Amino acid sequence: MRQEHDFLGPKDIPDHAYWGVHSARAVENFPITGHTVAQMPALVRALAHVKQAAAAANLRLGVISQTQADAIAQACQRLIAGQHHEQFVVDVIQGGAGTSTNMNANEVIANLALEILGLPKGRYDVIHPNDHVNASQSTNDAYPTAVKLATYFGIQDLLAALAALRGAFQAKAGEFAHILKIGRTQLQDAVPMTLGQEFTAFAQMIADDEQRLRESATLMCEINLGGTAIGTGINAPVGYVDVVVPTLAALSGVPVVKARDLIAATGDTGAFADISGILKRIAVKLSKISNDLRLLSSGPQAGVGDIRLPARQAGSSIMPGKVNPVIPEVVNQVCFEVIGHDAAITMAVEGGQLQLNAFEPLMAWALHQSLSHLGRACHTLQRNCVEGIEANTALLDARIHESVTLVTALNPLIGYEKAAQIAKTAMASGKPIALVAEELGIMDQAQMRALLVADKLTTPGALTATAA
């Protein structure tokens, strides 16, 4: 053990630990979720980027020495490379507006830097967590900046997952382009469409969300780094903010810019409410698509049965041969979770007071889960479901030829009243609509069959143009 101290007194710390007294107290104080910051690798990387940028700016402005800056930078690079993340031991939900997470980072980086210099952990007279790693910073600007960077990284990953899922739907749309089916509104038979059109719509819904998500990512690029405690920049040297922000942009690859008003940016977490709302929108629409896939594949004998989802596992412990739509079901559940996270983030954003919001740890954790879980849900929906979907062509073809809804297409040719007469008679008699139309003297069967084909039924104006 080694002994460290803070203003509350001394505390024994295991020799192997890179974390120190502040982290140890946080572990004792916040035994909440059992999930530690180590489980948020994007946030650990983001914190390292912030600390490395601060060290570079502090070196340039004469706040720390070359030796200190180099060692801190090397320590940060190790964290960025994915090393030592297990040293982030504080719980993701914590009081203190993220101070425990910030100090966990400061202590780990300080002790890694000391090790790089060949010195034992705890030699804070050489590199101190507060005086050197946290120089010219406060939790209140370093932590929110890191959360925004981490969220930006997560957005890029989710965008890639959404694009892959959209591509899978587009591929199926091409495969199903000429397969006619009956569309449905309010769960009732409507008018003809192709299965390809249905899957194209799924792809477009996702494309729309990709665009909204891309736009929202820019909100993560306006940061308050350099504002320190409340946005006034106290304890930072003159010119620090104008050095540290472009340095962070260069090191992280994220196009961050200084907030227009650092005091407003320190107290206002509205950007997190905005991105959470976009994630909720994505979740709501992915859940709707999953609902549609479950409905369209219901059966296999007594349901809708337009499509067949790939069989992924046995569906029952009692019913032999039963297969359930488990992939859309798990996506539904992820979406419900994201909607709940949005409610939590909304309350956390609203709960901020005066110059600071103390509830950013909850926002960070909820956003991390929403982004990562949605990304994984997209991947499993793509790989384990959409790519293996098959059309039930025999059933779809039979329904098209039997459906009385086809008479809707005849409205422009024979008028609503005659079309309704055909539909009503066909429903009552059970006869095909072509035969009914002929018996009623409205149109002979050959004419009817010539009109009711895929390219005419699903293309605006094609039917009337043919008839003319």
C-alpha positions in Angstrom: 0.0 0.0 0.0 1.0 3.7 -0.4 -0.5 6.5 1.6 -2.1 9.5 -0.2 -4.0 12.4 1.3 -6.5 15.1 0.5 -7.9 17.9 2.7 -10.1 15.3 4.4 -7.1 13.3 5.6 -4.8 10.4 4.6 -5.9 7.2 2.9 -4.2 3.9 2.0 -4.1 3.1 -1.7 -3.0 -0.2 -3.2 0.4 0.0 -4.8 -0.8 -1.4 -8.1 -3.5 1.3 -8.5 -2.9 4.2 -10.8 -5.9 5.9 -9.2 -5.6 7.7 -5.9 -7.3 9.2 -2.9 -10.1 11.1 -4.7 -11.1 8.0 -6.8 -11.0 5.8 -3.6 -13.4 8.1 -1.8 -15.7 8.1 -4.9 -15.7 4.3 -4.9 -16.9 4.4 -1.3 -19.4 7.1 -1.8 -21.1 6.0 -5.0 -21.8 2.2 -4.9 -24.8 2.8 -7.2 -24.9 0.9 -10.5 -22.0 -1.5 -10.4 -20.9 0.0 -13.7 -17.7 1.9 -13.7 -16.4 4.6 -16.1 -14.1 1.9 -17.5 -17.2 0.6 -19.3 -17.4 3.9 -21.2 -14.2 3.6 -23.3 -15.2 6.5 -25.5 -15.4 8.8 -22.5 -12.0 7.6 -21.2 -10.5 8.3 -24.6 -12.2 11.7 -24.7 -10.8 12.6 -21.2 -7.4 11.7 -22.4 -7.7 13.9 -25.5 -8.8 16.8 -23.2 -5.9 16.3 -20.8 -3.4 16.0 -23.6 -4.7 19.2 -25.3 -4.6 21.0 -21.9 -1.0 19.9 -21.3 0.1 21.2 -24.8 -1.6 24.5 -24.2 -0.1 24.8 -20.7 3.4 24.1 -22.0 3.0 26.7 -24.7 1.9 29.3 -22.1 4.5 28.4 -19.5 2.3 26.7 -16.9 4.1 23.4 -16.9 7.5 22.2 -18.0 8.5 20.3 -21.1 9.2 17.2 -19.0 5.8 17.3 -17.4 4.0 18.0 -20.7 5.8 15.2 -22.5 5.0 12.6 -19.7 1.4 13.7 -19.5 1.0 13.4 -23.3 2.5 9.9 -23.3 0.2 8.8 -20.5 -2.8 10.2 -22.4 -1.7 8.3 -25.6 -1.8 5.1 -23.6 -5.4 5.7 -22.6 -6.3 6.7 -26.1 -4.8 3.4 -27.3 -7.1 1.5 -25.0 -4.6 0.7 -22.2 -5.3 1.0 -18.5 -9.1 1.7 -18.8 -9.7 -0.7 -15.9 -8.2 2.0 -13.7 -11.3 4.1 -14.1 -13.0 2.7 -11.1 -15.6 5.2 -10.1 -19.3 4.5 -10.7 -20.9 6.0 -13.7 -23.6 7.6 -11.6 -22.1 10.0 -9.0 -22.7 13.3 -7.3 -20.4 16.2 -7.9 -21.1 17.0 -11.6 -18.4 14.6 -12.8 -15.6 15.7 -10.4 -15.0 12.1 -9.4 -14.5 11.0 -13.0 -12.3 14.0 -13.7 -10.1 13.3 -10.7 -10.0 9.6 -11.6 -8.5 10.7 -14.9 -6.2 13.2 -13.3 -4.8 10.6 -10.9 -4.4 7.8 -13.5 -2.7 10.2 -15.9 -0.4 11.6 -13.2 0.7 8.2 -12.0 1.2 6.9 -15.6 3.3 9.9 -16.3 5.4 9.3 -13.2 5.9 5.7 -14.2 7.0 6.9 -17.7 9.6 9.2 -15.9 10.8 6.2 -13.9 9.3 7.4 -10.6 7.0 5.6 -8.2 3.3 6.3 -8.1 2.3 9.1 -5.7 5.3 11.3 -6.4 3.0 14.2 -6.8 5.7 16.8 -6.1 6.9 16.0 -9.7 3.5 15.6 -11.5 0.4 16.4 -9.5 -3.1 15.4 -10.5 -4.5 18.8 -9.8 -1.6 21.2 -10.2 -0.3 19.7 -13.5 -2.7 17.3 -15.1 -5.7 19.5 -14.3 -3.9 22.8 -14.7 -6.0 25.6 -16.3 -9.1 23.4 -16.0 -12.1 22.7 -13.8 -14.3 19.6 -13.8 -16.9 22.0 -15.1 -15.3 22.6 -18.4 -13.1 19.5 -18.8 -15.8 16.9 -18.1 -18.6 18.3 -20.3 -16.1 18.7 -23.1 -15.1 15.1 -22.7 -18.8 14.0 -22.7 -19.4 15.9 -25.9 -16.3 14.3 -27.5 -17.4 10.8 -26.4 -20.9 11.4 -27.7 -19.5 12.6 -31.0 -17.5 9.4 -31.3 -20.6 7.4 -30.5 -22.6 9.2 -33.1 -20.1 8.3 -35.8 -20.4 4.6 -34.8 -24.2 4.7 -34.8 -24.2 6.4 -38.2 -22.1 3.6 -39.6 -24.5 1.0 -38.1 -27.5 2.8 -39.5 -25.9 3.1 -42.9 -25.3 -0.7 -43.0 -28.9 -1.4 -41.9 -30.2 0.9 -44.6 -28.0 -0.8 -47.2 -29.5 -4.2 -46.2 -33.1 -2.9 -46.6 -32.1 -1.3 -50.0 -30.7 -4.6 -51.2 -33.9 -6.4 -50.3 -35.9 -3.6 -52.0 -34.0 -4.4 -55.2 -34.6 -8.2 -54.7 -38.3 -7.7 -54.1 -38.8 -4.9 -56.7 -41.4 -6.8 -58.9 -43.2 -8.8 -56.3 -46.8 -7.4 -56.0 -48.6 -7.4 -52.7 -51.5 -5.8 -51.0 -50.7 -2.7 -48.9 -52.5 -2.2 -45.6 -53.7 0.8 -43.7 -55.2 0.5 -40.2 -54.4 -3.2 -40.4 -57.0 -3.5 -43.2 -56.4 -4.3 -46.9 -55.6 -1.2 -48.9 -54.2 -0.9 -52.4 -51.5 -2.8 -54.3 -47.8 -2.1 -54.0 -44.6 -4.0 -54.4 -42.7 -5.6 -51.6 -39.8 -3.7 -52.9 -41.6 -0.4 -52.4 -42.3 -1.4 -48.8 -38.6 -2.2 -48.1 -37.5 1.0 -49.9 -39.7 2.9 -47.4 -37.9 1.2 -44.5 -34.5 2.3 -46.1 -35.7 5.9 -46.5 -37.0 6.1 -42.9 -33.5 5.2 -41.8 -31.8 7.6 -44.3 -33.9 10.4 -42.8 -32.7 9.6 -39.3 -29.1 9.5 -40.5 -29.4 13.0 -41.7 -31.0 14.3 -38.5 -28.2 12.5 -36.5 -25.5 14.0 -38.7 -26.9 17.5 -38.1 -27.1 17.0 -34.3 -23.5 15.9 -34.2 -22.5 19.5 -34.8 -24.0 20.5 -31.4 -21.4 18.3 -29.7 -18.6 20.4 -31.3 -19.4 23.6 -29.4 -17.5 23.3 -26.1 -16.8 25.3 -23.0 -13.2 24.2 -22.5 -11.2 27.1 -21.1 -14.2 28.5 -19.1 -13.0 26.6 -16.0 -15.4 26.8 -13.0 -18.3 28.8 -14.3 -17.2 30.1 -17.7 -15.2 33.1 -16.5 -11.8 31.4 -17.2 -10.5 31.9 -13.6 -7.1 30.2 -13.0 -6.5 29.8 -16.7 -3.7 32.0 -18.3 -4.5 34.7 -20.7 -5.0 33.3 -24.2 -5.5 29.7 -22.9 -8.9 29.1 -24.5 -7.7 30.2 -27.9 -4.8 27.7 -27.7 -6.5 24.7 -26.1 -9.6 24.5 -28.3 -7.8 24.2 -31.7 -5.3 21.9 -30.1 -8.1 19.6 -28.9 -9.6 19.7 -32.4 -6.2 18.7 -34.0 -5.6 15.9 -31.5 -9.1 14.4 -31.4 -10.1 14.8 -35.0 -13.4 16.4 -33.8 -14.0 19.9 -35.2 -14.6 21.5 -31.8 -15.0 25.3 -31.5 -15.2 27.6 -28.5 -18.8 28.3 -27.3 -19.9 31.8 -28.1 -20.7 32.4 -24.4 -18.6 30.3 -22.0 -20.8 31.1 -19.0 -24.0 30.1 -20.8 -22.3 27.0 -22.2 -21.2 25.9 -18.7 -24.7 26.1 -17.2 -26.7 25.0 -20.3 -26.8 21.3 -21.2 -29.5 21.7 -23.9 -27.3 20.1 -26.5 -27.6 16.8 -24.7 -31.4 17.1 -24.6 -31.3 17.7 -28.4 -29.2 14.7 -29.2 -31.2 12.5 -26.9 -34.3 13.6 -28.7 -32.8 12.5 -32.0 -31.9 9.2 -30.5 -35.5 8.8 -29.3 -36.7 9.6 -32.8 -34.4 6.8 -34.2 -35.6 4.4 -31.5 -39.3 5.1 -32.2 -38.8 4.5 -36.0 -36.6 1.4 -35.6 -39.3 0.0 -33.2 -42.0 0.8 -35.8 -40.0 -1.0 -38.5 -39.5 -4.0 -36.1 -43.2 -4.1 -35.4 -43.9 -4.2 -39.2 -41.4 -7.0 -39.7 -43.1 -9.0 -36.9 -46.5 -8.3 -38.4 -45.5 -9.1 -42.0 -43.9 -12.4 -40.9 -46.6 -13.5 -38.5 -47.9 -17.0 -38.9 -46.5 -19.1 -40.5 -50.0 -20.5 -41.2 -52.5 -18.3 -39.4 -50.9 -14.9 -39.7 -50.1 -12.3 -42.3 -47.2 -14.2 -43.7 -46.0 -11.8 -46.5 -42.4 -12.5 -45.6 -40.3 -15.1 -43.8 -37.7 -14.0 -41.3 -34.6 -16.2 -40.9 -35.0 -18.8 -38.2 -32.5 -17.9 -35.5 -33.4 -20.2 -32.6 -36.1 -22.5 -31.2 -39.0 -20.4 -30.1 -40.6 -22.5 -27.4 -39.8 -24.9 -24.6 -43.1 -26.7 -25.2 -44.2 -26.2 -28.9 -42.0 -28.2 -31.3 -41.0 -26.3 -34.5 -42.1 -22.9 -33.2 -39.9 -20.0 -34.3 -40.3 -16.5 -33.0 -39.2 -13.1 -34.4 -36.6 -12.7 -31.7 -34.4 -10.2 -33.5 -37.1 -7.6 -34.1 -38.2 -8.3 -30.5 -34.8 -7.5 -29.1 -34.6 -4.3 -31.2 -38.0 -3.3 -29.8 -36.7 -3.6 -26.3 -33.6 -1.6 -27.0 -35.8 1.1 -28.4 -38.0 1.2 -25.3 -34.8 1.6 -23.2 -33.7 4.6 -25.3 -37.0 6.2 -24.9 -36.7 5.8 -21.2 -33.2 7.3 -21.3 -34.5 10.3 -23.1 -37.0 10.9 -20.3 -34.1 10.7 -17.7 -31.9 13.0 -19.8 -34.8 15.5 -20.1 -35.2 15.6 -16.3 -31.4 15.9 -15.8 -31.1 18.8 -18.2 -34.1 20.6 -16.6 -32.6 20.0 -13.1 -29.5 22.2 -13.6 -29.3 25.2 -11.4 -27.6 28.6 -11.9 -24.1 28.3 -13.4 -23.8 24.5 -13.5 -25.7 21.3 -14.1 -24.7 18.7 -11.5 -26.4 15.8 -13.3 -24.2 15.4 -16.3 -22.9 12.0 -15.2 -26.4 10.6 -15.7 -26.6 12.3 -19.1 -23.2 10.8 -20.1 -24.2 7.3 -19.0 -27.6 7.4 -20.6 -26.3 8.8 -23.9 -23.5 6.1 -23.9 -26.0 3.3 -23.5 -28.5 4.7 -26.0 -25.7 5.2 -28.7 -24.0 1.8 -28.1 -27.2 -0.2 -27.7 -28.8 1.3 -30.8 -25.7 0.6 -32.8 -25.6 -3.1 -31.7 -29.4 -3.4 -32.3 -28.9 -2.1 -35.9 -26.1 -4.6 -36.4 -28.1 -7.6 -35.2 -31.2 -6.5 -37.2 -29.1 -6.2 -40.3 -27.1 -9.4 -40.0 -29.4 -11.7 -38.2 -32.7 -10.7 -39.7 -33.0 -8.3 -42.8 -30.2 -10.0 -44.9 -32.0 -13.3 -44.6 -35.6 -12.2 -45.2 -37.5 -14.1 -47.9 -40.7 -13.2 -49.8 -43.7 -15.6 -49.5 -44.3 -15.2 -53.3 -46.9 -17.9 -53.6 -49.1 -16.4 -50.9 -48.6 -12.8 -52.1 -49.5 -13.8 -55.7 -52.7 -15.6 -54.6 -53.8 -12.6 -52.5 -53.2 -10.2 -55.4 -55.5 -12.2 -57.7 -58.1 -12.6 -55.0 -58.2 -9.1 -53.5 -61.2 -6.9 -54.1 -59.0 -3.9 -53.2 -57.7 -3.9 -56.8 -60.9 -2.1 -57.8 -59.6 1.1 -56.3 -57.2 1.3 -59.2 -60.3 1.4 -61.5 -61.7 4.6 -60.0 -60.2 6.9 -62.6 -61.6 4.6 -65.4 -65.1 3.6 -64.3 -65.8 5.9 -61.4 -66.1 5.3 -57.7 -69.7 4.1 -57.7 -69.1 1.3 -60.3 -65.9 0.3 -58.6 -67.7 0.1 -55.2 -70.4 -2.0 -56.9 -67.8 -4.5 -58.1 -66.1 -4.7 -54.7 -69.4 -5.2 -52.8 -70.6 -7.9 -55.2 -67.3 -9.7 -55.2 -67.2 -9.7 -51.4 -70.7 -11.0 -51.1 -70.4 -13.7 -53.8 -66.8 -14.7 -53.3 -66.3 -14.4 -57.1 -63.1 -12.9 -58.7 -63.5 -9.2 -59.4 -62.8 -9.7 -63.1 -65.7 -12.1 -63.4 -68.0 -9.8 -61.3 -67.1 -6.8 -63.5 -68.0 -8.7 -66.6 -71.3 -10.0 -65.2 -72.2 -6.5 -64.2 -71.5 -5.3 -67.7 -68.8 -2.8 -66.6 -65.7 -4.4 -68.1 -64.8 -7.7 -69.6 -62.4 -10.1 -67.9 -59.6 -9.7 -70.5 -59.6 -5.9 -70.1 -59.5 -6.2 -66.3 -56.6 -8.6 -66.3 -54.7 -6.5 -68.7 -55.0 -3.5 -66.4 -54.3 -5.2 -63.1 -50.5 -5.8 -63.4 -47.6 -4.6 -61.2 -46.2 -1.8 -63.3 -49.7 -0.3 -63.8 -50.9 -0.7 -60.3 -47.9 0.8 -58.5 -46.9 3.7 -60.9 -48.8 7.0 -60.8 -50.8 7.5 -64.0 -49.8 4.3 -65.7 -53.2 2.6 -65.5 -55.1 5.5 -67.1 -52.5 6.0 -69.7 -52.7 2.4 -70.7 -56.5 2.6 -70.9 -56.4 5.7 -73.0 
